[in-house]
Amino acid sequence: MNKFLIKTMTTILTRSFKPFIFTSKYHKVIDYDNEVNLGLYVHIPFCEKLCSFCPYCKMKYNKDSAEKYINALLKEIDLVTCNHAKKEVTSLYFGGGTPTLCVEYLESIINKLKEHFIILGDIGVELHPRDVSIELLTKLKSIGFTMISIGIQSFDINSLTSLGRNKDEIESMHKRVFESLKEVKFNTVDMDLIFAIPKQTKETLKKDIDIAFANGATQISTYPFIDFTFANNEYKPMNKKTKKEMLNMIVDYTKANDLERTSVWTFGKRNTTKYSSITRDNYLGFGLSSVSLLKDSFKVNTFSLKEYINRVEQNELPTSLTIDFTRRQRMVYYLFWKTYGTRISKKEFLDFFGVSLKRMYGVELFAAKVLGYIKETKEEYVLTKKGAYIYHLIEQAYTTAYIDKMWHILRLEAFPDKMKL
């Protein structure tokens, strides 16, 4: 599925040839008072070591830079929230980077957010397995974290060395993770696993799944290995056929082991809370490269640490690019991430947009049912296994055509004038 097909699908769904145009002209005030189901996201960009396969905004940890960044982050929160009443939010997630490298600052960030928001749901954070210890997990739990996501990627030495991890520390690192999870319990423990890693086999992937759930995971997030144009990977991704076989194996194997598919790439134990930092109807993002998605707009902060700090010190928002959606564009964005969760609620769509899903996309839904991509119930549309695989292809094409382009531009230019997708 290539860029042309993605553009064709977008044109059909938006009923317009108008592209998604992002500009540097941003709103000085973020109006979130009337947003429903609002979540919060905080980005901490620092890492002890930069993994070549990771595309996210990140940089080597430096104590002085981290301290300046946290001060700017706290000020950004004040800039965004000033003149707003305290508001209920559904959740709070910390991503990176490796947020726990700044563990001594996390409580102050949470407390700052609690000055302006009432956090109703879980608080989650991403961890590198290298940093996991009983002491760290105890600290995280004591300051309010209820969910953790550990970037395991694989337990197989050959697969991990393909990703650039240190062969000598792998065994002791995983042993420490397992021991720590036995001692300190969280509502949700997500373990990220990558499939179609160079040198990986179906058997080692099955073993990864078994090891994860045998050692504290309540959920696994399984992402295909994607080679971003700006990454510096020694190895290239496996071919499309192999990726399909591995994904199908994951789906069948987890089902046979009574695990629930909660998104296209996520599988968890039944009756457990799910970890997901991206499938929110609306959310406010704080920090370098963070995104804010609201009912009618999308904005992304600069990727430049220097310019982020400069903007905030001048009492200006560090917004790099923004777009005011057309109604149809917002519907497409909404449906893209709801479909990732494998289910689209008819009532939730109606409540969000004030019009029925069938009225807006009746033809497309009928075609998807005929092709066997979705099943319809009284309350929702549900992806079939076949439909989930098609979404898997769309997600990878979207990543290559859109996310890769946006992130590549923002890595090179702090505040570009315009970007067209």
Residue, then its C-alpha position, 0 to 999 in steps of 0.5 A: m500500500n503506497k503513498f498514492l493509495i493513502k492519498t486516494m483514500t484520504t480524498i474519498l473520506t474527506r470528500s475533498f482534494k484539499p491536502f492537510i496543510f500545517t502552518s506556523k500560524y498558531h493559536k496564542v491561547i489553547d481553548y480546551d474548556n469544552e473538550v470532552n474525554l481530554g487526556l494529558y501527555v508529557h514528553i521527556p526527550f532524554c536517553e542514556k543511549l540513542c537507539s537507532f531504530c527509535p524515531y521519536c524526538k530524543m537526545k543524550y541525557n545531560k543533567d544541566s540540559a534536563e534541569k533547564y528543560i524541566n523548568a521550561l516544561l513547568k512554565e509551558i504548563d502554566l502558559v497553556t493553563c492560565n485563565h482556564a478553570k480547573k478541568e477533569v482529564t481522563s489520564l496522564y502519560f509520560g513518554g520519551g525518550t526515557p522519562t525515568l532518567c528525570v525521575e527526581y522531577l516527575e512528581s513536581i510535574i504531576n503536582k504542577l498538572k494537578e494545580h490545573f487538572i483533576i486526573l480521574g484515571d491512570i498515570g502511565v510512564e515509559l521505561h527502558p529495561r536498563d533502568v528498571s529496579i525495585e527502587l525505581l518502581t517503588k518510587l514511581k508507585s509512591i508518586g502516583f504512577t499506576m501503569i508502566s510500559i517497558g521497551i523490551q522489544s525482544f528477549d532474544i539476544n540475536s534480535l536485540t543485537s540487531l537493534g543495537r543493544n549491548k549483548d553483555e548486559i541483556e541477561s542481567m537486565h531482563k533478570r532485574v526487570f523480572e525480579s522488580l515486577k515481582e516485588v512492585k505491582f502496577n494496575t497495568v504492565d505493558m511490554d513493547l515487542i517489535f516483530a519482523i526484527p532482522k534475525q528474528t524467527k517465529e519461534t523466538l517471537k512466540k518465546d518473547i510473548d511467553i516470557a513477557f506474560a510469565n514475568g509480569a506483563t498484563q499486556i504486550s504492544t507488538y509493533p512491526f520494525i519500521d525503517f524511518t528514513f532518518a534512522n541509522n539502522e544497520y539492518k533493513p526490515m523484513n519483507k511484507k510477506t514475512k511481516k504478514e506471517m509474523l503478525n498472523m502468528i501473533v494473532d493466532y497464538t495470543k488467541a489460543n492462549d486466551l489473550e484479548r486483542t485490544s488494538v491492531w498491535t496490542f494484546g492483553k490479559r482479559n479484564t485488565t486495564k489497557y495501556s494506550s497513550i495515543t487512542r484518546d479523543n482529545y489530549l493536551g501535549f506538553g514538552l518537546s515534540s508533543v502533540s495536542l489534538l482537540k476537537d477542531s485542531f492539531k498542533v505539534n511543538t518544536f523538536s529543537l530543545k534550544e528553541y523550545i526553551n527560548r520560546v517558553e522563556q519569552n512567554e510564548l507557546p513552543t508550537s511549531l506547526t498547527i492545522d485547523f481541521t475541516r470537519r471531514q478531516r477531523m472525522v478521518y483522524y478520529l476514525f483512523w485511531k478508533t479503528y486502531g482500537t479495532r472498534i468504532s462505537k456508533k454512539e461515541f461518533l454521534d456524540f462527538f460529531g453530532v451526526s451518525l457514522k452511517r450517514m457520513y460514511g454509509v457507502e464505505l461501511f457497506a463496502a468494508k462489510v462486503l469485503g469482510y473487513i468489518k462486522e456490524t453490531k447494534e452498537e459498533y463496527v468491529l474489525t475482522k482479522k482480515g480488516a485488522y491486517i489491512y489496517h496494519l498495512i495502512e498504518q505502515a503506509y501512513t507512517t512512511a508517507y506522513i509521520d516520517k515526513m513531518w518528523h524529518i522536517l521538524r528534526l531539521e527546522a524548529f519552526p517551518d513556515k508550512m508543511k503539506l501532507 
